[in-house]
Each structure stands twice: as structure tokens, then as C-alpha cells.
Amino acid sequence: MKKLLPLLCGALLLLAACRRDAAITDTTLTFPTGTWNHFQPEQLDVRVDNVEDYYDIDLTVSVDTARYRYSEFPVRFELTSPAGESRQFYSKVTLKENGRWRGEAEGGLRTVKGRVRSYFSFNHAGTHSLSLYQTTGQFDLEGIHSLRLQITRATVDYNL
């Protein structure tokens, strides 16, 4: 029995390390002044070890409803791989539908989560540089409180 316990603990640790839903990044970016300049991207590094997997990219946007006037939050992702390859894509998070706010309200802020990319694949392992740009057309976007970027391994359903 004493020999079985370490083996069981090791197996549990291995299973925990191999969780399919583990995030490769879960980062929150805050804007203390509530303003995001069009020409100042938010930058972060994303470490990717497995290029065989597909990933879901979710963006949670928190805005001040008294200052933010758009029904969508448009954003551009620019990704540079360790090999120097550059890729970019545009997406948006829908904040209002039919004139009504989506998501959760708390203290004058509205927080809405949206999937900006499903089944995204990385071409190279290593540390990728990710730049996020707001693409509203406003020089200084007002009313933005924070962004939460989550990149998790996607669950691929082969039975569709």
C-alpha cells in the first residue's frame, strides 16, 4: 500500500498537468485613466509549447457605460512568432444587442465576454509577441476599464 501512494500521487499530478482546458495565457490589462489611444497597442508575450493543438481566444471587455458609446468593441490582434512570422486578424466583442447591454453590470461597469477566435493554430513553438489595438476610429477611446485575454486549448469535436 505504501508503494501505491506515491504512484497514485504522481498519476494525479500528471493528469493535472495535462488538462485540456489549461490556459496558455490569462492576462488582464487595465486602463487606469479609462482611455486607450488608437496608436498605443497593448503588448504581451504568449508562450506556446504545443503547435499540434488548436486554441480558443476569448476577450472579456469591461467598460464604463456612461462613457463608452459603441455597441461593439472592435480589436486587432497582431501576432509575431519566434521565427519572425507576423499574422494579424480583426475581431469584435458585441456589447449591445438590440440596444440592450449584454454581460454583467457592477458599479457602473459592464463586463462582456466574447469568443474572438475559435480553433486558432500557432505555427511555431516558443514565445510569441502579441499586440492588441483598439480599432474604433477614435484617437482616444474613452470608457475602457479593462480587457481580459484568455487563450485556452480548444476541444475539437470530430463528430460534427
Salt bridges, closest charged atoms under 4 A:
ASP21 OD1 - ARG19 NE 2.88
ASP26 OD2 - ARG148 NH2 2.67
ASP49 OD1 - ARG47 NE 3.01
ASP53 OD1 - ARG20 NH2 3.27
ASP53 OD2 - ARG153 NE 3.11
ASP56 OD2 - ARG115 NH1 3.21
ASP58 OD1 - ARG115 NE 2.52
GLU72 OE2 - LYS92 NZ 3.07
GLU78 OE1 - ARG76 NH1 2.80
GLU97 OE1 - ARG102 NE 3.97
